[in-house]
Amino acid sequence: MEDSEERSRKRPRLSNDEDVTTSPSTLPRTLTSAISPPPLRRNRKVEIPESKVLKSPFQLTWIRDLPESSNVDAVSLKDILGDPMIAECWEFNYLHNLDFLMDAFDTDVRDLVKVHVVHGFWKSEDPQRQRIKLQAEKYPNVSLHTAYMPEMFGTHHTKMLMLLRHDDTAQVIIHTANMIEFDWTNMAQALWKSPLLPKMSSDASEPPESPPMGSGEKFKLDFLNYLRAYDGKRTICKPIIEKLLQYDFSEIRAALVGSVPGKQGIETDSKTLWGWAGLKEALKSVPVTEPETEPEIVAQISSIATLGPNDKWLDKTLFKALSTSKNVISSKPSFKVIFPTADEIRRSLNGYASGSAIHTKIQSAQQQKQLQYLKPLFCHWAGDGGSTPPPTHDAGRKRAAPHIKTYTRFTDSTRTAIDWMLVTSANLSKQAWGEATNSAGDIRICSYELGVLVWPALFGEKSTMVPTFKSDTPTVDAENSGTELIVGARMPYDFPLVPYGKDDEPWCATASYTEPDWKGETWKVE
């Protein structure tokens, strides 16, 4: 039975099959033309979707004494304030030179722009307060405001500009430079600019009560809460808060990381946390990549305060906060701290004068103990002294001494990809980030600080953030080709990082240096 079924599936043989002859001319052309076999798959060119690129959310400031090749995409103060459409400007900073500030505005509107300057010099006899008060007398359109400073050792260290424009848009610029010419000429600095924020339409929907971290709505909530901190004892920011409430922040892709002076509870119901607690809260929303090698967090700062005779605060408070992430990975990050040596200050564009803005202390016994646990973390700012080979990636800022402050998590030790980056006014200090939690569950912060945190997922699920050098635009190479979106992160320092040698010491502005800088000057502290 099985045999008969098998045979029934075969075509019956025709009686004249053997006698059939068919002329090629009567066959279809497809049966008579030569047929080439298909190419092997390995020879086929694989089509990889072209990656889109997005410029770095952060920019470096223009350096006067560097060539144009090192100033690509760099920003000057006049680039920010020289637009005649600016109607109102709020300027927050530590040091101020009002003549320098006002000179940056367009000449046609310089006397018309409403300028508000917020400073922290609360003592009436403070020379800085007296100087800016005297300068302000020349400008009827300038109003001075003294920030409430409840902590004796705190400073008003935030560096920010808020602009309201005649075209009904607003803009926020958060940066690292004091409002003095010295900081905007030959010192390495960085800034973040928001998009131009339009006014909300009359039928705009109510924002969510708890907007997601990194969204424009969350940024607005935290930003307005930051401004409200100024109004604890007197009204300073209420007028600008009421105006900013009318603007749509939804285009912003970033998280605000700020500090305000005073005590805050860890278990607070506040919608905005400050200092290291606020940083930790933001990083809880940031996914990190499972690395092939150890992940690396690089803190690059211009000042290191007294942190204690051991690394307890640094390791258990700040570094622990910086290690936070949305997901758990197998490797804990290692830490590096970039800080210039005396030799790098000597060879900087301003020579020893640059060192007046860069601070750490290494003279006392306690300061030496601090140096002992910090030195293994230290890396050079320029890294081109002695027999060090040239960098593989040149950021174009090694001769501009660093007043910039950045905290960056690299996916791994190759530093080809970035999990997140923070540009901020906050240095390595308890005053800026806050003390460790006390027995009552409170954190004490002394200073006003402000920074901006970004990470790749803010710009798309399939985004990668990569370091860029001498340009804000990332390059597409073999490692990141095929990625849907490549986001740049402008680097202020060269790769590879160069660790301190055993004889290297950080620059100390309170020490004297007899070796002349490149200008022939020495540094003497009386």
LINPE-V304388 format. One record per pair of residues at least 4 apart in sequence whose C-alpha atoms are under 7 Angstrom apart, sorted by sequence separation. I is the first residue (numbers start at 1). GAP is how many residues later the second one is. If there is no record, write none. Layout:
# LINPE-V304388
I;GAP  I;GAP
This chain:
# LINPE-V304388
1;4  2;4  3;4  4;4  5;4  16;4  27;4  28;4  29;4  39;4  40;4  66;4  67;4  68;4  75;4  76;4  77;4  78;4  97;4  98;4  99;4  100;4  106;4  109;4  126;4  127;4  128;4  129;4  130;4  131;4  132;4  133;4  165;4  180;4  181;4  182;4  183;4  200;4  211;4  214;4  215;4  216;4  217;4  218;4  219;4  220;4  221;4  222;4  223;4  224;4  225;4  231;4  237;4  238;4  239;4  240;4  241;4  273;4  274;4  275;4  276;4  277;4  278;4  279;4  280;4  291;4  311;4  312;4  313;4  314;4  315;4  316;4  317;4  318;4  319;4  320;4  340;4  341;4  342;4  343;4  344;4  347;4  350;4  363;4  364;4  365;4  366;4  367;4  368;4  369;4  370;4  371;4  374;4  384;4  411;4  429;4  430;4  437;4  438;4  457;4  459;4  468;4  476;4  477;4  500;4  516;4  517;4  105;5  121;5  124;5  125;5  164;5  165;5  178;5  213;5  214;5  231;5  273;5  313;5  314;5  315;5  340;5  346;5  362;5  363;5  410;5  427;5  430;5  437;5  438;5  468;5  476;5  516;5  517;5  136;6  164;6  177;6  211;6  212;6  230;6  231;6  307;6  345;6  346;6  361;6  362;6  384;6  411;6  426;6  437;6  457;6  468;6  516;6  121;7  163;7  164;7  177;7  211;7  230;7  345;7  410;7  411;7  436;7  456;7  515;7  63;8  102;8  121;8  163;8  410;8  411;8  435;8  456;8  466;8  514;8  62;9  162;9  163;9  228;9  345;9  362;9  409;9  410;9  434;9  435;9  456;9  513;9  514;9  162;10  207;10  227;10  323;10  345;10  409;10  434;10  435;10  513;10  161;11  162;11  409;11  434;11  512;11  513;11  62;12  161;12  177;12  408;12  409;12  433;12  474;12  512;12  61;13  62;13  160;13  161;13  176;13  408;13  432;13  474;13  512;13  60;14  61;14  62;14  160;14  176;14  260;14  407;14  408;14  431;14  432;14  474;14  511;14  59;15  60;15  61;15  159;15  160;15  175;15  176;15  259;15  407;15  431;15  432;15  473;15  510;15  159;16  175;16  258;16  259;16  382;16  406;16  407;16  431;16  472;16  159;17  174;17  175;17  224;17  258;17  381;17  406;17  432;17  472;17  159;18  173;18  174;18  405;18  406;18  472;18  159;19  173;19  174;19  405;19  471;19  173;20  405;20  463;20  468;20  172;21  173;21  257;21  405;21  462;21  463;21  464;21  465;21  466;21  467;21  468;21  469;21  82;22  84;22  172;22  257;22  405;22  462;22  463;22  464;22  465;22  466;22  467;22  468;22  469;22  81;23  82;23  83;23  171;23  426;23  462;23  463;23  464;23  465;23  466;23  467;23  468;23  81;24  82;24  122;24  171;24  425;24  463;24  465;24  467;24  84;25  88;25  89;25  90;25  91;25  92;25  93;25  94;25  121;25  171;25  425;25  78;26  87;26  88;26  89;26  90;26  91;26  92;26  93;26  94;26  115;26  116;26  117;26  118;26  119;26  120;26  170;26  171;26  424;26  425;26  77;27  78;27  86;27  87;27  88;27  89;27  90;27  91;27  92;27  114;27  115;27  116;27  117;27  118;27  119;27  120;27  169;27  170;27  255;27  424;27  113;28  114;28  115;28  116;28  117;28  118;28  119;28  169;28  170;28  423;28  424;28  112;29  118;29  120;29  169;29  220;29  422;29  423;29  111;30  168;30  169;30  422;30  423;30  168;31  229;31  422;31  456;31  217;32  421;32  422;32  216;33  217;33  223;33  421;33  98;34  216;34  222;34  420;34  421;34  97;35  120;35  215;35  216;35  219;35  420;35  120;36  216;36  219;36  295;36  297;36  419;36  98;37  119;37  215;37  216;37  219;37  288;37  294;37  295;37  296;37  297;37  298;37  299;37  300;37  301;37  302;37  419;37  98;38  215;38  287;38  295;38  296;38  297;38  298;38  299;38  300;38  301;38  344;38  214;39  215;39  286;39  287;39  288;39  290;39  294;39  295;39  296;39  297;39  298;39  299;39  300;39  339;39  341;39  214;40  284;40  285;40  286;40  287;40  294;40  337;40  338;40  339;40  340;40  214;41  280;41  283;41  284;41  285;41  336;41  337;41  338;41  339;41  340;41  213;42  276;42  279;42  280;42  283;42  284;42  335;42  336;42  337;42  338;42  339;42  283;43  336;43  338;43  280;44  276;45  358;45  200;46  357;46  199;47  200;47  354;47  418;47  199;48  200;48  417;48  418;48  198;49  199;49  417;49  197;50  198;50  222;50  349;50  416;50  417;50  197;51  348;51  349;51  416;51  197;52  347;52  348;52  348;53  303;55  304;55  305;55  195;56  302;56  303;56  304;56  345;56  195;57  302;57  303;57  309;57  194;58  309;60  310;60  309;61  94;62  308;62  311;62  93;63  94;63  93;64  94;64  93;65  92;66  93;66  92;67  93;67  92;68  91;69  92;69  213;69  91;70  90;71  91;71  89;72  90;72  213;72  89;73  90;73  89;74  395;74  396;74  88;75  89;75  394;75  395;75  88;76  393;76  86;77  87;77  88;77  86;78  87;78  101;78  86;79  87;79  85;80  86;80  100;80  85;81  100;81  85;82  96;82  97;82  148;82  95;83  96;83  97;83  147;83  94;84  95;84  96;84  93;85  95;85  148;85  93;86  145;91  397;95  398;95  395;96  397;96  395;97  395;98  395;99  302;100  394;100  302;101  393;101  394;101  302;102  393;102  301;103  302;103  391;103  392;103  301;104  391;104  392;104  300;105  301;105  391;105  300;106  299;107  300;107  299;108  298;109  299;109  151;110  298;110  150;111  297;111  298;111  150;112  297;112  381;112  296;113  297;113  296;114  295;115  296;115  383;115  295;116  296;116  295;117  296;117  294;118  295;118  379;118  380;118  293;119  294;119  317;119  379;119  380;119  291;120  292;120  293;120  379;120  380;120  64;121  65;121  291;121  378;121  379;121  63;122  64;122  289;122  307;122  378;122  62;123  63;123  304;123  305;123  306;123  307;123  313;123  303;124  304;124  305;124  302;125  303;125  304;125  301;126  61;127  301;127  61;128  60;129  61;129  60;130  289;130  59;131  60;131  288;131  58;132  59;132  58;133  59;133  58;134  57;135  362;146  361;147  360;148  359;149  361;149  359;150  358;151  356;153  355;154  275;157  276;157  275;158  276;158  275;159  186;163  341;163  186;164  341;164  342;164  341;165  342;165  352;165  340;166  341;166  351;166  339;167  340;167  351;167  351;168  286;169  347;170  346;171  347;171  352;171  346;172  259;173  259;174  266;175  265;176  266;176  265;177  264;178  265;178  263;179  264;179  263;180  264;180  263;181  262;182  263;182  262;183  261;184  262;184  260;185  261;185  261;186  260;187  261;187  259;188  260;188  259;189  260;189  259;190  258;191  259;191  258;192  257;193  258;193  257;194  256;195  257;195  256;196  257;196  255;197  256;197  254;198  255;198  254;199  255;199  254;200  253;205  188;209  188;212  187;213  188;213  189;213  186;214  187;214  188;214  189;214  190;214  187;215  188;215  189;215  187;216  188;216  176;228  176;229  214;244  176;248  175;249  176;249  159;266  158;267  157;268  154;277  174;277  157;290  158;290  156;291  157;291  158;291  154;292  155;292  156;292  157;292  158;292  153;293  154;293  155;293  151;295  70;326  72;398  73;398  72;399  73;399  70;400  59;413  56;416  55;417  56;417  55;418  54;419  55;419  53;421  51;430  51;431  56;431  58;431  59;431  50;432  51;432  52;432  53;432  54;432  55;432  56;432  57;432  58;432  49;433  51;433  52;433  53;433  54;433  55;433  56;433  48;434  51;434  52;434  53;434  54;434  56;434  51;435
